[in-house]
């Protein structure tokens, strides 16, 4: 008999709605799972047990009294420790923010809570959401990294300690950890989710993201979190559909496979698994054409790196001067590199990005989706690195939505993911194709059996 902590967000919502599950009981089961796993996985910075219990009981009372409740009433989520949640510490994995407690929610967190979602706590981020390894471990193999920088969010979802968690991506920090931990990750269109109340890395590339165990879960979350907000000038006023309702499983018609841009750079097991996944799509009637990116992936990396470093240096300048020793090695490298980049090179990188975005828009006029690996190789040892994010850069650099699904496991029982990308603000179409892959091809998340 399955336990309620194993429920996806959507299945849990259905049981809450039909009265076969209470939010309080669901929370009790989730807390028991956290107590079972957390000492080994180390996904959480803080778990707000008492606060979550009080809200869960309130939601149960309202539902039992026949009152109208929000679209996510009784659902529990974790948030990467760069998201502001009123009353909870936001330390961003750094002593520079030790003890900081915001008095307001991040814009997207406020939207979730207004619809009845319950913030269970904060998950581990790599320091300042950059490339230094964190304490979190991959639940599929504890010797390895869960990825970064949304390390704790992916590890917690992969271990079954929470049905859904918030992450962010500036290079590959939502999709790569989701792939490493065998779950679903979404990087939506740039600006789709407002960034107010979230620690910044790069104004140009920061994307709030969602990690869960099904595409339907991600769709439900995105519906609530999306839309313009005064806190973020980069969040455009575009329609926000009911993504779960509008993304019924649908086979994609025209798919471009970015084979030559990626597979020569991938490990053999990632390349082989990707080829098998693409062959599976073809066998099930999907028309797939091998295509190339409109810009060399090495040039994408160089321009992205320059712009990201400059913007990180600008954001952290005031606190960096005089506190250099409090920054971890990767953060010092990023910020000092940003200080040393001439303005002309930053402007060239941004002009290149503008041209690349236009070319990618044209590409998505011809194809419903692009497909490519999410990762270059298996998750590295956790003390060494958070992994190579270069396959996530093409769609982060352009701002187009991307989603990762698990397609198998490789050496060391470690998951391998495949990445699907779509046109800007075409998340509904991306979800429909991804749900078809879940249902027809079996690319579904599983909960890790934690060993070691």
Secondary structure, 3 states (H helix, E strand, C coil): CCCHHHCCHHHHHHHHHHCCCCHHHHHHHHHHHHHHHHHHHCCEEEECHHHHHHHHHHHHHHHHCCCCCCCCCCCEEEEECCECCCCCECCCCCHHHCCCECCCCCHHHHHHHHCCCEEEEEECCCHHHCCCCCCCCECCECCECCCCCCHHHHHHHHCCCCCEEEEEECCCCCHHHHHHCCCEEEECCCCCECCCCECCCCCCCCEEEEEECCHHHHHHHHHHHECCECCECCCCCCCCCCHHHHCCCCCCCEEEECHHHHHHHCCHHHHHHHHHHHHHHHHCCCEEEECCCCCCHHHHHHHHHHHHHHHHHHHHHHHHCCCHHHCCHHHHHHHHHHHHCCHHHHHHHHHHHHHHHHHHHHHHHHCCEEEEECCCCCCCECCCCCCCCHHHHHHHHHCCCEEEEEEEECHHHCEEEEEEECCCCCHHHHHHHHHHHHHHHCCCCCCCCCCC
